[in-house]
């Protein structure tokens, strides 16, 4: 078994920390250009190989973005790595007769149950006009056959946007992407398109009415269809 020498591992980690420290010292933000490899070598006093290893590792976690032909930039936060990992391990658990997707659904339901209450507490400060427009589109789609995944996702994205927390959209999007990757394993929905639209309408109506109890109930009903689909994947014992 081949092992990585401690000294090499230490230099690689130090190089990564050096790049991160440079970003912080210079007050760089997402999208800002980074120094070239040669400039990093000189400023951090490390070899080209160490710089490249560091940049490759930081690119993998979204701290650095490398645009071939344009240069290197401070990366924008992304949960793509988390999505791929969750989807892969969820697929493994499905093959093993377990169901981690049910756990993810529970987490998302708890998250949205709290978010709708925060949204209600904003009162008149929340602009729900864009959500109402998407709701009308969803109902039109339901009448002609099926609610598109894009419309469903947009509803949730716009609903919580007035909270002003960009991480909400990223987290909900990550959950959504996991389920989208595993859509074939999950199977077809039990609800009719009209049911899907109605459950979303109930959430929006409860929020607009400022009814905490109705909003919580509506969110729980919204996830009932997903829970039923996932229950079919669990073993009977």
C-alpha positions in Angstrom: 0.0 0.0 0.0 1.4 3.4 -1.0 1.3 6.2 1.5 1.8 9.9 1.0 4.8 11.2 2.8 3.9 13.5 5.7 6.1 16.3 4.5 4.4 16.4 1.0 0.9 16.3 2.6 2.0 19.1 4.9 3.2 21.3 2.0 0.0 20.6 0.1 -2.2 21.7 3.0 0.0 24.7 3.7 -0.3 25.8 0.0 -4.1 25.6 0.2 -4.1 27.6 3.4 -1.8 30.1 1.9 -4.2 30.7 -1.1 -7.2 31.0 1.3 -5.3 33.4 3.5 -4.3 35.5 0.5 -8.0 35.8 -0.5 -9.0 36.9 2.9 -6.0 39.4 3.3 -6.8 41.1 0.0 -10.5 41.2 0.8 -11.4 39.3 -2.4 -15.0 38.1 -3.0 -16.7 35.6 -5.3 -15.8 36.4 -8.9 -12.7 38.4 -8.2 -9.6 37.4 -10.2 -6.8 35.6 -8.4 -3.0 36.1 -9.0 -1.4 33.9 -11.6 0.4 30.7 -10.8 3.7 32.5 -11.0 2.5 35.3 -8.7 1.2 32.8 -6.2 4.6 30.9 -6.3 6.4 34.1 -5.5 4.1 35.4 -2.9 3.6 32.1 -1.0 7.2 30.9 -1.6 6.1 27.5 -2.8 6.8 25.4 -5.9 4.6 25.3 -9.0 3.6 21.7 -8.3 2.4 22.8 -4.8 0.5 25.7 -6.3 -1.2 23.5 -8.8 -2.1 20.8 -6.2 -3.5 23.5 -4.0 -5.6 25.1 -6.7 -6.9 21.7 -7.8 -8.0 20.9 -4.3 -9.6 24.3 -3.8 -11.4 24.1 -7.1 -12.9 20.8 -6.0 -14.6 22.5 -3.0 -15.6 25.6 -4.9 -13.2 28.1 -3.3 -11.3 28.6 -6.6 -12.8 28.7 -10.1 -10.5 28.1 -13.0 -11.8 29.4 -16.4 -9.5 28.1 -19.1 -8.3 30.9 -21.3 -9.5 33.5 -18.8 -7.6 32.8 -15.6 -8.5 32.0 -12.0 -11.1 33.5 -9.8 -12.5 33.3 -6.3 -15.3 30.7 -6.6 -18.9 31.1 -5.9 -20.5 28.9 -3.3 -22.0 25.7 -4.7 -23.5 22.6 -3.2 -22.9 20.6 -6.4 -20.4 18.3 -4.6 -22.8 17.7 -1.7 -25.6 16.9 -4.2 -23.6 14.3 -6.0 -22.5 12.7 -2.8 -26.0 12.6 -1.3 -27.4 11.2 -4.5 -24.8 8.5 -4.8 -25.0 7.4 -1.2 -28.8 7.5 -1.3 -28.7 5.2 -4.4 -26.5 2.8 -2.5 -28.8 2.7 0.5 -31.8 2.0 -1.8 -29.9 -1.0 -3.2 -29.3 -2.2 0.3 -32.9 -2.1 1.3 -32.6 1.2 3.3 -34.0 4.6 2.5 -31.9 7.7 3.2 -34.1 9.7 0.8 -36.8 9.5 3.5 -34.4 11.2 5.9 -33.6 13.9 3.4 -37.3 14.5 2.9 -37.8 14.8 6.6 -35.1 17.4 6.9 -36.5 19.4 4.0 -40.0 19.2 5.4 -38.8 20.5 8.8 -36.9 23.3 7.0 -39.8 24.5 5.0 -42.2 24.2 8.0 -40.0 26.7 9.8 -39.5 28.9 6.7 -43.2 29.5 6.0 -43.7 30.7 9.6 -40.8 33.1 9.2 -42.4 34.3 6.0 -45.7 34.9 7.7 -43.9 36.9 10.4 -42.7 39.3 7.7 -46.2 40.4 7.1 -46.7 43.0 4.4 -43.0 43.2 3.8 -43.1 40.0 1.7 -43.8 40.5 -2.0 -45.6 37.4 -3.0 -46.6 38.7 -6.4 -44.1 36.6 -8.4 -45.2 33.5 -6.5 -48.8 34.1 -7.4 -47.8 34.3 -11.1 -46.0 31.0 -10.8 -49.0 29.5 -9.0 -51.2 30.5 -11.9 -48.8 28.9 -14.3 -48.8 25.7 -12.2 -52.6 25.5 -12.3 -52.6 26.0 -16.0 -50.1 23.2 -16.4 -52.2 20.9 -14.2 -55.2 21.4 -16.4 -53.4 20.2 -19.5 -51.6 17.2 -18.1 -48.7 17.7 -15.6 -47.0 20.3 -13.5 -43.4 20.7 -14.8 -40.6 20.1 -12.3 -39.2 23.6 -13.3 -42.5 25.3 -12.2 -42.6 23.3 -9.0 -39.0 24.3 -8.1 -39.5 27.9 -9.0 -42.6 28.1 -6.7 -40.5 27.2 -3.7 -37.6 29.4 -4.7 -39.7 32.5 -5.1 -41.8 31.8 -2.1 -38.9 32.1 0.3 -36.9 34.7 -1.5 -38.4 37.6 0.6 -36.6 36.1 3.6 -33.4 37.5 2.0 -31.3 34.4 2.8 -29.5 33.1 -0.3 -28.6 29.9 1.5 -32.2 28.9 1.6 -32.4 28.7 -2.1 -29.1 26.8 -2.3 -30.2 24.2 0.3 -33.6 23.7 -1.2 -32.1 23.5 -4.6 -29.6 20.8 -3.4 -32.4 18.7 -2.0 -34.3 19.1 -5.3 -31.3 18.1 -7.4 -30.8 14.9 -5.3 -34.3 13.8 -6.0 -34.1 14.8 -9.6 -31.0 12.5 -10.0 -32.9 9.7 -8.4 -36.3 10.3 -10.1 -36.3 6.9 -11.9 -35.7 5.0 -8.7 -38.4 6.9 -6.8 -41.1 6.1 -9.3 -44.2 8.1 -10.5 -46.2 10.4 -8.3 -49.4 9.2 -6.6 -51.0 12.6 -6.8 -52.8 14.0 -9.8 -51.5 17.2 -11.3 -54.6 18.9 -9.8 -53.6 17.6 -6.3 -50.1 19.0 -6.8 -51.3 22.4 -7.7 -53.9 22.5 -4.9 -51.3 21.7 -2.3 -49.1 24.5 -3.5 -52.1 26.8 -3.6 -52.9 25.9 0.0 -49.4 26.9 1.2 -49.5 30.2 -0.6 -53.1 30.9 0.7 -52.1 30.2 4.3 -49.0 32.5 4.0 -51.1 35.3 2.5 -53.7 34.9 5.2 -51.0 34.9 7.9 -52.3 31.6 9.3 -49.5 29.8 11.1 -51.4 26.6 11.7 -52.8 26.3 8.2 -49.3 27.0 6.7 -47.8 24.2 8.8 -50.6 21.8 7.8 -50.3 22.7 4.2 -46.5 22.1 4.1 -47.1 18.7 5.8 -49.7 17.8 3.2 -47.4 18.9 0.4 -44.8 16.3 1.5 -47.3 13.5 2.0 -47.1 12.5 -1.7 -43.3 12.3 -1.5 -43.4 10.3 1.7 -45.9 7.8 0.2 -43.6 7.3 -2.9 -40.6 6.7 -0.7 -42.5 4.4 1.6 -43.0 2.1 -1.4 -39.2 1.8 -1.6 -38.7 0.6 1.9 -38.7 -3.1 2.7 -41.8 -4.5 4.4 -40.0 -5.7 7.5 
